[in-house]
């Protein structure tokens, strides 16, 4: 499956009558909520001795993806465009691959406060 096919399915399952403001709210809050569910499942597995439920995580990651694509659409961005932009950013930031030293000395990092 490609992002365009998935994007069309997201729009098929989204409420069409939402205002632009409501689309932003639903997209942003939904994305945060679903990411929190991923974090909660990991916390329970890592710190509360629950079994790591990869199917639950698959379902929650799918929900994260739904809201991410919905938010891209709301902002007038294609998922492919966002992915390509992120790849370019990371290639500039880490041209030889990740290194802790380069991460600590990034040109685009905000100044550190004390």
C-alpha positions as CSV (number, residue, x, y, z in Angstrom):
1,X,0.0,0.0,0.0
2,X,1.2,3.5,-0.7
3,X,0.4,6.8,1.1
4,X,-2.0,8.0,-1.6
5,X,-4.2,4.9,-1.2
6,X,-4.0,5.3,2.6
7,X,-4.7,9.0,2.4
8,X,-7.9,8.4,0.4
9,X,-9.0,5.8,3.0
10,X,-8.3,8.3,5.8
11,X,-10.5,10.9,4.1
12,X,-13.2,8.2,3.5
13,X,-13.3,7.6,7.3
14,X,-13.1,11.2,8.5
15,X,-16.0,13.4,9.2
16,X,-16.5,15.6,6.1
17,X,-18.3,18.4,7.8
18,X,-15.5,19.5,10.2
19,X,-14.3,23.0,10.0
20,X,-10.6,23.7,9.4
21,X,-10.1,24.6,13.0
22,X,-11.8,21.3,14.1
23,X,-9.7,19.3,11.7
24,X,-6.6,20.8,13.2
25,X,-7.8,20.1,16.7
26,X,-8.9,16.5,15.9
27,X,-5.7,15.8,14.0
28,X,-3.3,17.3,16.7
29,X,-5.1,16.0,19.7
30,X,-5.8,12.6,18.2
31,X,-2.1,12.2,17.2
32,X,-1.1,13.0,20.8
33,X,-3.7,10.7,22.3
34,X,-2.7,7.8,20.1
35,X,1.0,8.4,20.7
36,X,0.2,8.3,24.4
37,X,-1.5,4.9,24.0
38,X,1.7,3.6,22.4
39,X,3.8,5.0,25.2
40,X,1.4,3.5,27.8
41,X,1.6,0.1,26.3
42,X,5.4,0.3,26.3
43,X,5.5,1.6,29.9
44,X,3.3,-1.3,31.1
45,X,5.6,-3.8,29.3
46,X,8.9,-2.3,30.4
47,X,8.0,-1.2,34.0
48,X,4.9,-3.1,35.1
49,X,5.9,-6.6,33.8
50,X,3.0,-6.8,31.3
51,X,3.7,-8.9,28.2
52,X,4.7,-6.8,25.2
53,X,1.6,-6.9,23.1
54,X,2.9,-6.3,19.5
55,X,-0.6,-6.6,18.1
56,X,-1.9,-3.8,20.4
57,X,1.1,-1.7,19.4
58,X,0.4,-2.4,15.7
59,X,-3.2,-1.2,16.2
60,X,-2.1,1.9,18.1
61,X,0.6,2.7,15.6
62,X,-2.0,2.4,12.9
63,X,-4.1,5.0,14.8
64,X,-1.1,7.3,15.0
65,X,-0.6,7.0,11.3
66,X,-4.3,7.8,10.6
67,X,-4.1,11.0,12.6
68,X,-0.7,11.9,11.1
69,X,-2.1,11.5,7.5
70,X,-5.2,13.4,8.5
71,X,-3.2,16.3,9.9
72,X,-1.0,16.3,6.8
73,X,-4.1,16.6,4.6
74,X,-5.5,19.3,6.8
75,X,-2.3,21.3,6.5
76,X,-2.2,20.8,2.7
77,X,0.9,18.6,2.9
78,X,1.2,15.2,1.2
79,X,2.6,12.5,3.4
80,X,5.2,11.8,0.7
81,X,6.2,15.5,0.9
82,X,6.6,15.4,4.7
83,X,8.6,12.1,4.5
84,X,10.9,13.6,1.8
85,X,11.4,16.8,3.8
86,X,12.3,14.8,6.9
87,X,14.8,12.6,5.0
88,X,16.5,15.7,3.6
89,X,16.7,17.3,7.0
90,X,18.2,14.2,8.5
91,X,20.7,13.9,5.7
92,X,21.9,17.4,6.2
93,X,22.0,16.9,10.0
94,X,23.8,13.6,9.9
95,X,25.5,13.2,6.4
96,X,27.6,10.3,7.6
97,X,24.8,8.7,9.8
98,X,24.0,9.4,13.4
99,X,26.7,10.3,15.9
100,X,26.3,11.6,19.5
101,X,29.0,14.2,18.9
102,X,27.2,15.6,15.8
103,X,23.9,15.5,17.7
104,X,25.4,17.6,20.5
105,X,27.0,20.1,18.1
106,X,24.2,20.6,15.6
107,X,24.1,24.0,13.7
108,X,20.3,24.1,13.8
109,X,20.0,23.2,17.5
110,X,18.4,25.9,19.8
111,X,20.8,27.4,22.3
112,X,21.0,25.5,25.6
113,X,19.6,27.3,28.6
114,X,20.9,26.9,32.1
